[in-house]
Amino acid sequence: MNYNFNTNKMFFYFILFFSTMISISSNSWLGCWIGLEINLLSFIPLISNVNNLLMTEASLKYFLVQSIASINLLFFILMKMFFLKNFEFNKIYMILLNLPLLMKMGSAPFHFWFPNIMEGLSWLNCFILMTWQKITPMILLSYYFFNNFLIFIMIMNSIIGALGGINQISLRKLMAFSSINNLSWMIASIMISENMWLMYFLIYSLINLLMCMMFFMLNIFYINQMFFSNIKLIIKLTMMFNLLSLGGLPPFLGFFPKWMIINYLIINKFFILTFIFIMMSLIMLFFYIRMTYSSFILNYIKLKWFKIKMKNSFFSLFNIIYIFSMLGLPLSTLLFYF
């Protein structure tokens, strides 16, 4: 697999970045739609690869799903422009406009395409799909935020993300279901404020970046590769810390934004929603721990001739970031009271 950045790829990455800026800074729905279309057409060449059938299949599936969502979005925008000019924002229209945006970000109940497409991507493209590709639909969702409907969507995301990941052996599918679960927290954070969402999104993106970089450098795609590979103990430890941070375990950095969201939900008397979020986070932590704990314990095949080597500069960088992640609780306590 060739990961070298040629000029064509850099051009598409630039357009991918630029299209998101077009959408979130547009002052009309049509402008937002144009930004989404440019985003789609710039991401397709990045994920397709003529030498890899899985990647080609993933790019085709992605194109079909995003096209259907875009057609629906355009239809509802035009419907509003032509037929609903003189009406107030009625609830049915708000739900109709939310649906294609939820489909675009891979939210439940339109999540079926997300793990399948993730399975055919490289780790870099997985990272982009899990983080950057969610920015535009999220921001557009905040313009027409219909609370009651989206609370139901949050609950669905939380439950499906947690239960869907239990039975997975593929790390990419596992990360996809983890992303679906985190989507429920993201929608809750954008319900609070855009600043809260931005903080959650940045911390989530950082943890995801570390995870995808680790998997990419070790070249692992399935859980059993973590057992077979002669990986150093320190790498396994850092991987475990990162996964626990992603699940939102208290001493780690990933807990901080979740704590703030839980605090807001309890103050506003969303007790059932908070309970579901916490319970589903426990299930997420269960399969993260199962994955890493097994890699510590199951050392039954140690291939003596097969060593995984990583550059020391990468390791020192990883360790600095993990130490910062470990300081999550004292940092969050200080920030919370200030």
N, C-alpha and C positions, 0 to 999 in steps of 0.2 A: 504494500500500500504506500503510495507516494504522498508524503505530507509537505513537500516543498511548496512554498508560496510562489507561484508564478505571477506575472503581472496581471493576467486575466482574473485570477482569483482575488487579488488585491483590489481590483476594480469592482468586482461583485461585492466584496466585503464593505467597500466604501458606499456603494449604492444601498446595501442592506442597512447600514447605519443612517444614511441620508434619508431613506424612505420613512424610517421611524420618526425622524425629526419633522418630515413633511406632515405626517399624520397627526402628531401630538401638538403641532403648532398651527394647524389649519383652523380657520374660523368658519368653515362650512363642512357639512357632512360629506359633500361630494369630494372635497379635498382630502378628507380622512380616508375615503374609499380609494382614491387614486394612490395615496401613500401605501395603503395595504396591498394594492395590486403590484406596485413597484417592488415592494418587499417580497412578495411571493415570487415574482419573476427573477429576482436577484438571488433568492435562496435555492431555487431549483438547480441552477448550474453548479452550485457549491456542493450539493449532496449527490448529484448524479455522477456515475463513473462507468464508462463503457466496459471496463475490465471486471466489474463486480456486479453480478446480477442482483444481489440483495439491495445494493445502493440504488440501482436503476429502478427496481420495483418500489423502493421507499420514496424516491423522487416522484414517481408516477402517482402513487397513493396520496402523497402530500399535495400534489397539484390538484387532483380530483376533489379532495376534501376541502381545501382552501377555496377552490373555484365555486363549489356549492355554497359555502358560507358567504363568499363575496357576492354571488348572485342574489342570495336572500337579503343581504345587507343593502345592496343597491335597490332592490325591489321595495324594501320597507322605507328607505330614504325617499324614493320617488313617490311612494304612496303618501308619505307625510307632506311632501311638497305640493302634490296635486289635490289630494282629497281631504287632508286634515288641517288645512291652513287656518280655518276659522274655529277649530275645536281646541279645547284644553287638552293637555297631555293626559290622555286616558290610560288606564292601567294596562289594558290589553296591548296597546301599541308599544308601551314601554317594555313589556315582556317580549313582544315580537322583535324589537330592536336588540334586546339583550341576547336572544338565542344565537344569532350568527356570530356574535362576538365571543360567546362561550364556546362555540364550536371551533372558532379560530385558535383559541388558546388551549384546546384539548381538555376542557372542563367536563365533568360528569353532567348530564347523561350522554354527552357526545364525545366520550373519552376513548372509544374503541379503536380509533385510528392511531392514537398517540403511542402506546407501547409497541405496536406492530411496526411503525415507522422508525422508532428509536432503535429497534433491533437491527435495522439495516444501515445504520449510520456509523461514522467514525466518532471517536470520543469528542473531538472538537465540535463537530456538527451537533452531537448530542447536547453539549453544553450550550450552544447557541439556541437550539430548539427549546431547552428547558428554561432559559433565562431571557435572552434578548427578544425572542419572538413573542414573549408574553407582555412586553411593555405596551405596545400599541393597543391591543384589545382591552387591556386593563384600564388604560387612561380613558379610552372611549366609553368603557363600561361605567366609569365614574360620572360621566355626563348625564346618563339616564339611569340612575341607581334606584331600582325599585326594591326596597328593603325586604318585604315579606317573601317575594319570589326568590331573591338572592340568598336569604337565610336558608331556605329549603335547598338551594344549590350547594351552599357551603356544607350542609350536613351530608349531602350525597357525596361530594368530593372527599370529605374527611373519611367516610365509611368505605367507599370504593377504593380510595388510595391505600388505606390500611389493610383491608381484606384481600385486595388484589395482589399485593406484594408477598403474601405469606407463602404461596405455592411456587414462587419463581426461582429458577436456577440461573437465569441470565442476569448479569449485573446491569445491563442496559435497560431491561424491562423493570428490574427492581428500582432503578433510579427514576424510570418513567412513572411508576406508581407512587414513588416518594414525591415526585413533582406534582402529581394530581392531589395528594394529601396536602402538600404545602400551598397549593392553589386556594384551598379553603381558608387558610390563614391569611393569604394575600388579599382575598376578597374582603375578609373581616377587617384587615388593616386599612384598605381603601375606603371602607365604610366609616372608619374613624377620621382619617385625614390623609391627604396626599403625602405629607411629610412622614407620617407613620409607615405608609406603604413603601416610600422610598428607602427608609431605614431597613425595613424588613427585607426588601428586595436586594439591597446591597449586601447585607450579611448573608442572605441565602445564596446569592451569586458567588460570593467569596468562597463559601464552603463547597459549593458545587464545582467551582473552578479547581480547587485543590483536589477534590475527589476525582474529577475527570483527568487531571494531569497525572495523578498517581496511577490510575488505571491505564492511561496511555503509555506511560514510561515503563510500566511493568508488562504491558501488552497482554492484559487479562480481560476476558469478556464473560467468563462464567465462574460461579462460586467454587467449583472443584479445582480450578486453576490456582486458587489461593492455598489449597491444601498441598497440591503436587509440587508447586514451585518452591525452590529453596530460597525463600525470601527471608531477609534479615528480620530479627525480632523487632528492632526499632521501627522498621517500615510497617509491620503489622500493628504495632502500638499506635503509631501516628494515624494509620488508617482507621483504627477503632475509635480514637478520640474524635476524628473528623466525622465519622458516622454518628456517634453519640451527640455531637454538636448539631448535626443535621436533624436528629430526632428531637432535640430540644431538652437535653438532660441538664439540670441546674448548674453544675460547675462550669459549663462551656458557654461560649459566646452565642450559640444558636438559641439559647434559652432566653436571652435578654429581650428580643422583640416579641417572643411568644408571651413572656411574662407581662409586658405592657398591654398586649391585646387582651389577655385574660383579665387583667385589672380593669380595663375599659368595659369589657363585656359584663363583669360582675357588678360594676357600678351602675350600669344601665339595665340590670336585672335580666340578662340573657343567661339564666342559670343552666337550662337544658343544653343550649348550644355550647356553653363552656364545658359542661360535663362530657358531651360527645367528643369535643376537641381533645380533651385530656385523655380520655379512654383510648381514642384512636391513636394518639401519640405513643401510648404505652405499647400498643400492638406494633407500631412502627419500630420502636426501640427493641421489641422482642426479636424481630427478624434481622435487625442490624447486629444485635448481640449474638444471635445464633450464627450469623455469617462469620463474624470475627472470632468468636469463641471457638468455633469449629476449626478455624485456621490455626489457632494456637494449639489445640489439643490433638487434632488429627494430623500427626506427623508421620504417618505410616509409610509414605513413599517419599523418600528424600533422594532425589536424583543427584548423585554425586558429581556427574559430569555436566550438570546443568546449573549454572550460577547466573543469577540476575544481578547485573551491575548497574548502579546509577551514579551519575556524577556527583561529587562531593558538594559542589556549589548549589545544586538543586536541593540536596539534603539540608544544608545549613539554612537555606531559604524556608523550606518546609518547617524545620524545627522552630524557627523564629515565629512563624505564623501560628503554629500549634501552641507555643507558649502564650502568645497573645489570646488564643482561643481559650486556654485554660484559665486565664485571668477574667473570663466572662462574668463570673458572679460578683467579685468585688467591684469591677468596672460598672456593671449594671446597677449595683446597689448605690454606688456614688451618684451615677447619672440620674437614677430614679428619684433620689431625694433632693437633688439640685433642680 
